[in-house]
């Protein structure tokens, strides 16, 4: 009961929201609580965010296979873009939700460079816009939330350069709506510098 009142109070205190948000999740946490991803995607939608990205850190995407039925339920509340292995599945409508399983920012940038080279684009014509058009993930999260500690993976290296970061000691399995709302409140209180 008290938690409900506190959630309502936090929701009313939100003034500035991120347009896009990214969550960094470990393989272990995803396997332990696969239903959490659908719940959190719903929180993002209900808060009015435009897009949410979930990165599941794993060096073997096959280990996430038992979680895929739960992940695919996101399509009932938003437009799911599931990146796993060499496949991309797109289903559903509404808020854009990307789920990237075992993806690496370094690999993404290397693939981007290969694609630019394959198109034989003149070196003088390569600028930030050209690079961004060739990235796999065309998103720019305003806020990156990392549960379970203060280390990051190499996901979205290019795209998160101007992101705000919010680290939680609580792991993904224990991540509550109150924690989510606190992260949004913290984001709204920050003065964004965009690299300056």
Protein Blocks (a to p, Z undefined) as FASTA:
>chain_A
ZZmmmmmmmmmmpmbdcfbdcddddfklmmmmmmlmmmmmmmmmmnopabdcdddddfbl
klmmmmmmmmmmmmmmmccdddehjbccdededjdddddehiafklmmmmmmmmmmmnop
afklpcfklmmmmpmblcddfbdcdehiabdcfehklmmmmpccdddfbdfklocfklmm
mmmmmmmmpcceehZZ
